[in-house]
Amino acid sequence: MSFNEKLSYTEHVVVSPTTDFAIGFADYGLPSDTINVFVDDVLATEAGYTVTRKNNMVVELQPAVASGVVRLQRATNLDASFYRFT
């Protein structure tokens, strides 16, 4: 698993069945924040997974991901970011 506060994503390398994945973004948790979840570069919902945000720091996938790479990508609205930082 890699966390980098400067990046807009967190990746988890899954080697045994896992359902919970830490978000790891800096300044994450606003109600308008959205995460896109990918399993081996395929959107999780299109790959047959149900994605649930358990809390501000954890996303759950069902069924468990057996192996591969799970990427939690921050979805940003450029206009919202512009107004937030100006």
N, C-alpha and C positions, 0 to 999 in steps of 0.2 A: 504494500500500500504506500502511496506517495502523497504527501501533503505539501503544498506550496502555496503560501498566502498570496503570492503574486499571480498565480494562475487562476483560471476560471473553472478548473475541474479538479477532481480527485479520482485516481485510478486505484482499483483493488485487483490484485492478481489472486484468483480463487483456485485453490488446490484441493479443497475438500468442501462438501456441500455447505453453503452459507446463505442466510436469509437477510442478515442485518449489515448495513454498510454505513460507515461514518461519513458525514458530509465533508468536514474539514476545510470549509471556505472561511476566509476572514470576513468579518462584517456580514455574515449571513443570518437570516432570520426575520427579515421584514415580511409582512403579509404579502407584498407584491412579488417577492422572490420566487422564481420557478426553477425547477431542476429537470433536465432531460437525462434519462437514465438509458445507457447503452450496454448491451451485453455482446461482446465480440463485435463491436461496431454496428450492431443492429439495435434500433430503438426497442427497449425492453417490452413495451406493450405490443409491438408488432411481432416479437419473438415468443409471445405467449405468456409473459409474466404479468402479474398484478403488482403495481407499484404503490406503496403506501408510505406516507411520511409519518413516522412514529412520533417524532418530536423535532425540535430545531436542529438536532445534530445527527439523526439516524433516519435512513430510508430502508424500508423492508421490501424485499422481492419474494413473491410466492409464485410457483414453487421455488425451493432452494436452487441456487445456481451451483451446479456440480463442479464446473471448472471453467476457466477462461478469464477474460478481463472485463470487469464492470467499471464503467466510467460514469461518474456523476458530473454532468456539465451544467454550469450555471447558464440559464437563459436570461439574457439582458435586453432591456428596452433602452436603446441609445438615448431617446428623449428623456426618459426617467433618470438615467445616469447623469445626463447633462444638467438637469435641474437640481439633482441632489448635490452635485459638486460645485455649483456656481452660486 
